[in-house]
Structure formats: C-alpha cells, structure tokens
C-alpha cells in the first residue's frame, strides 16, 4: 500500500502525490483530540508513507485551529488492561512516526495538550506559530506520559525542562518554547506555517536521498540508544494509575483552584 491523496482514513488525511506529503490530523471539530481511532489511523498512514519510495518528506499538521488538544475526554475509560493496550498502541504509533525513512516536519499551532504536545517531538523538525498553547498535563490528571515519548522530549528540551514541563504541568507559548530549543523555525502567523514547511521540505528534497535517510537513522540511534529500555514501565504504570485513588482525585479536581488532598496509594 502506498500513501497518496486517495488513501482514506477515518480521522486523518494524507494530502499530495509527490515527494512531499501532508499527514493531516482531521478532527477539527474537537481540536484533533486523540482517540483510539486516530492513533490507529496515524500508525497506518505512517506505514503507508514509509512503504512509498517516492516520499521524501512528511509534513505533520492539524486541520482547523489546533495541532491536537490531547486525549479525547469523551472516549470511554475502560479497564486497566484497556489502558495498557492503549498505551502499547500509542507507543507503536509514536515509534513508527519517529523512525520513518522520510524526514518529518511538525507544524505547531493552537492547542497542543498531552499527546498533542509531544507528537512534534517525534518529528525531525518543528515550525511554531504564536497561537501555540502547549500543556503536558498527564501528571496533573494523575497519569504518566506514555507513548515512549519521554526520551524524545528529554532529547528536545533537556532533562531540566522536561521535568518542569511534566511535573508542574505548566502552559507554554511559542516564545518560551523557542527559548527551550523546541523549534527549528518560527513564523508570525498560522497562515505562514504551510509555506514555511514547504520551503524546508524543498531544501530536504534537494539533498541526496540515501545520505539523508542514513543520517536521520544514525542520529536517532545515537540520541536514544536506551530509549525503549527505560520505558518498560510505561504500560504497567498507566494501568495502575487508572485505578489509583490519587489519580482519580487528580482527574476530578484538575480544574479546581483548591488545595488537593492525596490518599495513601
């Protein structure tokens, strides 16, 4: 299966038919919130793009006002086993995106919450606009960051900033993230994101294909030699936290301004 403009998915879209393709998260009515179907569709689209020898660059972006608002709160919460399986499926998707043969460029705008905030860290380059509001709120709602995404985040912003972003759950705009080294490039409005990405993609396409692919693979291997090994508890932890009293309290009081009281888990 190759990825072209005719390839159909329920929650994402693949645009283009040349060396540069657009992988578009396509749930704009909910700011491209992440549900099980979107995870499955991104994974399937990535496999199709990776199998197409004509694809050199994949531009990852969100339809509408945001890249992604994170987990879809309307998705029914299941058992601990369901949580663990969901974590495994998300990690499979994230790993596939990170290790695509084509170069990947993430366009960052609007809400980027939880998984929507770390999705760009799986990409090779990131372009940001002033509309960004990024919050990694997993800890704040009683969970760990999954998808095997912690090493990618640490490599991008360093351990100090990664701790700040995850443990405190603060919200960041474009300028602050740019100081962290989050972006390859920034633009002055959302309208400039796609043209900037197309220019960067053209520069990549102008480089010889095999050395580009080999260099990406070598840099990824050097940057994260133990990435998967240190994430072995991702799936177990998210299954446990789904049943934790403290995690339940965190979810129920996330939007409150009052002091939160924790139980002894």
C-alpha positions as CSV (number, residue, x, y, z in Angstrom):
1,X,0.0,0.0,0.0
2,X,1.3,3.4,-0.9
3,X,0.3,6.8,0.5
4,X,-1.4,9.1,-1.9
5,X,-4.2,11.6,-1.9
6,X,-6.7,8.8,-2.5
7,X,-5.7,6.9,0.7
8,X,-8.7,7.1,3.0
9,X,-8.7,7.1,6.8
10,X,-11.4,8.0,9.3
11,X,-9.6,10.6,11.4
12,X,-6.5,11.6,9.4
13,X,-5.9,12.6,5.8
14,X,-2.9,12.2,3.5
15,X,-2.5,15.0,1.0
16,X,-0.2,15.3,-2.0
17,X,1.2,13.0,-4.6
18,X,4.8,14.0,-5.0
19,X,7.9,13.7,-2.8
20,X,6.3,15.9,-0.1
21,X,3.1,14.6,1.6
22,X,0.9,16.1,4.3
23,X,-0.3,13.9,7.2
24,X,-3.2,15.8,8.5
25,X,-5.0,15.1,11.8
26,X,-8.6,15.6,10.7
27,X,-10.9,16.0,13.7
28,X,-11.1,19.8,13.7
29,X,-14.5,19.9,15.5
30,X,-12.7,18.6,18.7
31,X,-9.3,20.3,18.0
32,X,-8.0,17.0,16.7
33,X,-8.4,15.2,20.1
34,X,-6.7,11.9,20.3
35,X,-8.8,8.7,20.5
36,X,-8.1,5.1,19.7
37,X,-9.1,5.5,16.0
38,X,-6.8,8.5,15.5
39,X,-3.8,6.5,17.0
40,X,-4.6,3.6,14.7
41,X,-5.0,5.9,11.6
42,X,-1.8,7.8,12.2
43,X,0.0,4.4,12.6
44,X,-1.5,3.0,9.4
45,X,-0.8,6.2,7.5
46,X,2.8,6.2,8.6
47,X,3.3,2.6,7.5
48,X,1.9,3.6,4.1
49,X,4.1,6.6,3.8
50,X,7.2,4.6,4.8
51,X,6.4,2.0,2.2
52,X,6.2,4.6,-0.6
53,X,9.7,5.0,-2.2
54,X,8.6,8.3,-3.7
55,X,8.0,10.1,-0.4
56,X,10.9,12.2,0.9
57,X,9.2,14.5,3.4
58,X,6.1,14.2,5.6
59,X,4.5,17.4,7.0
60,X,2.5,16.6,10.1
61,X,-0.2,19.1,10.9
62,X,-3.7,19.5,12.3
63,X,-6.8,20.6,10.4
64,X,-8.5,23.7,11.9
65,X,-7.4,25.7,14.9
66,X,-5.1,23.3,16.7
67,X,-2.5,20.6,16.1
68,X,-4.1,18.4,18.8
69,X,-5.9,19.0,22.1
70,X,-4.7,15.7,23.5
71,X,-6.8,12.8,24.8
72,X,-10.4,12.8,23.8
73,X,-12.3,13.1,27.1
74,X,-15.4,11.7,25.5
75,X,-13.7,8.4,24.9
76,X,-15.0,5.8,27.4
77,X,-12.4,4.8,30.0
78,X,-12.1,1.1,30.2
79,X,-10.3,-1.4,32.4
80,X,-6.6,-1.4,33.4
81,X,-6.0,-3.9,30.6
82,X,-7.6,-1.5,28.1
83,X,-5.4,1.3,29.4
84,X,-2.3,-0.8,29.0
85,X,-3.3,-1.9,25.5
86,X,-4.0,1.7,24.6
87,X,-0.5,2.7,25.8
88,X,1.1,0.0,23.7
89,X,-0.8,1.0,20.6
90,X,0.2,4.7,21.2
91,X,3.9,3.7,21.6
92,X,3.7,1.7,18.4
93,X,2.4,4.7,16.6
94,X,4.9,7.1,18.1
95,X,7.9,4.8,17.3
96,X,6.7,4.4,13.7
97,X,6.4,8.1,13.3
98,X,9.8,8.8,14.9
99,X,11.6,6.3,12.7
100,X,10.0,7.0,9.3
101,X,12.5,6.9,6.5
102,X,11.1,10.3,5.2
103,X,12.1,13.4,7.0
104,X,9.2,14.7,9.2
105,X,8.2,18.3,9.9
106,X,5.6,19.1,12.5
107,X,3.5,22.3,12.2
108,X,2.7,23.6,15.7
109,X,-0.3,25.8,16.3
110,X,-3.2,26.2,18.7
111,X,-3.8,23.7,21.5
112,X,-1.1,21.1,22.0
113,X,-2.1,19.2,25.1
114,X,-0.7,15.9,26.4
115,X,-0.1,13.6,23.4
116,X,-0.7,16.6,21.2
117,X,2.2,18.3,22.9
118,X,4.7,15.5,22.5
119,X,3.7,14.4,19.0
120,X,6.1,17.1,17.4
121,X,9.0,15.7,19.5
122,X,8.7,12.5,17.4
123,X,9.4,14.6,14.2
124,X,12.7,15.7,12.8
125,X,11.8,19.4,12.5
126,X,9.2,21.7,14.1
127,X,7.8,25.0,13.0
128,X,5.8,27.1,15.5
129,X,3.3,29.9,15.3
130,X,2.3,32.4,18.0
131,X,-1.1,30.7,18.6
132,X,0.5,27.8,20.4
133,X,-0.7,26.8,23.9
134,X,1.2,23.7,24.9
135,X,0.5,21.9,28.2
136,X,1.7,18.4,29.2
137,X,-0.9,17.7,31.8
138,X,-0.6,13.9,32.3
139,X,0.9,14.2,35.8
140,X,-1.7,16.9,36.7
141,X,-4.5,14.5,36.0
142,X,-2.9,11.5,37.7
143,X,-1.1,9.7,34.9
144,X,2.4,9.2,33.4
145,X,3.4,10.4,30.0
146,X,3.2,7.3,27.7
147,X,3.8,6.5,24.0
148,X,7.5,6.0,24.8
149,X,7.7,9.8,24.3
150,X,9.8,10.8,27.4
151,X,13.2,10.2,25.7
152,X,12.1,12.3,22.7
153,X,11.0,15.1,25.0
154,X,14.3,14.9,27.0
155,X,16.4,15.0,23.9
156,X,14.5,18.0,22.6
157,X,14.4,20.3,25.7
158,X,16.8,18.6,28.1
159,X,16.1,16.9,31.5
160,X,15.6,20.0,33.5
161,X,12.9,21.5,31.2
162,X,11.3,18.1,30.7
163,X,10.9,17.8,34.4
164,X,9.4,21.2,34.6
165,X,7.0,20.6,31.8
166,X,5.8,17.2,33.0
167,X,5.8,17.6,36.8
168,X,4.4,21.1,37.0
169,X,2.1,20.8,34.0
170,X,2.5,24.5,33.1
171,X,1.3,26.0,29.8
172,X,3.8,27.5,27.4
173,X,3.6,29.8,24.4
174,X,5.8,29.9,21.3
175,X,8.4,32.4,22.5
176,X,9.1,30.4,25.7
177,X,9.3,27.1,23.8
178,X,11.6,28.7,21.3
179,X,14.0,29.6,24.1
180,X,14.0,25.9,25.1
181,X,15.1,25.0,21.6
182,X,11.8,23.3,20.8
183,X,11.6,24.7,17.2
184,X,13.6,24.6,14.1
185,X,11.8,27.8,12.9
186,X,9.0,30.1,14.0
187,X,6.6,32.2,11.9
188,X,4.4,35.2,12.7
189,X,1.0,33.6,12.0
190,X,-0.7,30.3,11.4
191,X,-1.1,31.2,7.7
192,X,2.7,31.1,7.3
193,X,3.1,27.5,8.6
194,X,2.5,25.5,5.5
195,X,4.6,27.8,3.2
196,X,7.5,27.6,5.7
197,X,7.2,23.8,5.8
198,X,7.1,23.6,2.0
199,X,10.3,25.6,1.8
200,X,12.0,23.5,4.4
201,X,10.7,20.3,2.6
202,X,12.1,21.6,-0.7
203,X,15.5,22.0,0.9
204,X,15.4,18.4,2.1
205,X,14.3,17.1,-1.3
206,X,17.3,18.9,-2.8
207,X,19.6,16.7,-0.8
208,X,20.6,13.2,-1.9
209,X,18.0,10.7,-0.6
210,X,20.2,7.9,0.8
211,X,22.6,10.0,2.9
212,X,19.6,11.9,4.3
213,X,17.9,8.7,5.4
214,X,21.1,7.2,6.8
215,X,21.9,10.4,8.7
216,X,18.5,10.5,10.3
217,X,18.7,6.9,11.4
218,X,22.2,7.3,12.8
219,X,21.3,10.5,14.7
220,X,18.2,8.8,16.2
221,X,20.2,5.8,17.2
222,X,22.8,7.9,18.9
223,X,20.3,10.2,20.6
224,X,18.1,7.4,22.1
225,X,20.2,4.2,22.5
226,X,18.3,3.2,25.7
227,X,15.0,5.0,24.9
228,X,12.9,1.9,24.7
229,X,14.6,0.1,27.6
230,X,13.9,2.9,30.1
231,X,10.2,3.0,29.1
232,X,9.4,-0.6,30.0
233,X,7.1,0.5,32.8
234,X,5.0,2.9,30.6
235,X,2.2,0.4,30.1
236,X,2.2,-1.1,33.5
237,X,2.2,2.4,35.2
238,X,-0.8,3.7,33.2
239,X,-2.8,0.6,34.0
240,X,-2.1,1.0,37.7
241,X,-2.8,4.8,37.7
242,X,-6.2,4.2,36.2
243,X,-7.2,2.5,39.5
244,X,-5.3,4.8,41.9
245,X,-7.4,6.9,44.3
246,X,-4.9,9.8,44.0
247,X,-5.2,9.6,40.2
248,X,-9.0,9.7,40.4
249,X,-8.8,12.7,42.7
250,X,-6.4,14.4,40.3
251,X,-8.8,13.9,37.3
252,X,-11.8,15.2,39.3
253,X,-10.1,18.3,40.7
254,X,-7.9,19.3,37.7
255,X,-9.9,22.4,37.0
256,X,-10.3,23.4,40.7
257,X,-8.3,26.1,42.4
258,X,-8.4,24.5,45.8
259,X,-5.7,22.6,47.6
260,X,-5.8,18.9,46.7
261,X,-5.6,16.1,49.2
262,X,-4.0,12.9,48.3
263,X,-4.7,9.4,49.6
264,X,-2.1,6.8,50.5
265,X,-1.9,4.6,47.4
